[in-house]
Amino acid sequence: MDEIVDIHVLDGFQIWIKFKDGLEKTVNVRQFLGKGFTEELLDYDNFKKVAIEPGGGIAWYNGFDVCPNYLRTL
């Protein structure tokens, strides 16, 4: 399983991520935001509250998360 070890929030709902194996990439997560409980993440101050989960994925305070394996495919 892939694991994210570092993240940085960028402009335009993009996140730079670094995987445990050294792969680095920038992912635009805007396509996943705006419906249901993800709507509040369109507020950039809320969007910036992303963190790395213990399992190596990324998650926000409201429970929205994205699997590291999926992020690697984007």
N, C-alpha and C positions, 0 to 999 in steps of 0.2 A: 504494500500500500504506500502511496505517495504521502509525504509529510511536508508541510510548509514550515519553514523555520524563521522567516522574516517577511514583513510586509510594510509597505509605505502607501498611504493614500495619495493619489494624484488628482489633478483637475479632471472634470468631465466624467465623474463616476468610474474612474479607472483606479486599479490597485496594482502596484508592482509587487510581485511575489517571488520569493526564492525558496526552492525546494531543497530538501535534505541532500539530494545528490548533486546540488550545485546549479541546476537549471534555473534560470531567471527569466521571467516574462511579465509583460503588462497585460492585464485583463480588464476589459470594460464590462462591468456588471450592470450597467443601466438597463439592459434588456430584461433583467429579472425583477426590477423595481417598479412600483406604481399601482399594484393591485393588492387588495386586502391589507394584511399587516405590514407589507413591504412599502406601502405608500408613504409612511412616515420617514423612510430612509431617503426620499427625494429631497428632504431638507438636508443640505450639505453638512450642517453641524451634527445631525444624527448619523449621516453616512460615515463620517470620520471616526465614529466610535467602534469600528471594526477591530476584532482581536483574533489571535490564533487560538483555536480550541486545543484541548489536551490531545485529541486524536490527530492533530495536524491540519485540520480544515480551518476555514475562517467563519466567524460568526459575529452577529451584532447583538446588542443588549436585548432586543425584542424577540430573540429566538430564531431569526432567519439565519441559516447557515448554508455553506456550499462545501461540498466534498472536495478534498484535494485531488482525488483521481479525476473528477470532472473538470476541475480548473486546469489541469494539465492538458486536457484535450482542446481547450478553447484557443 
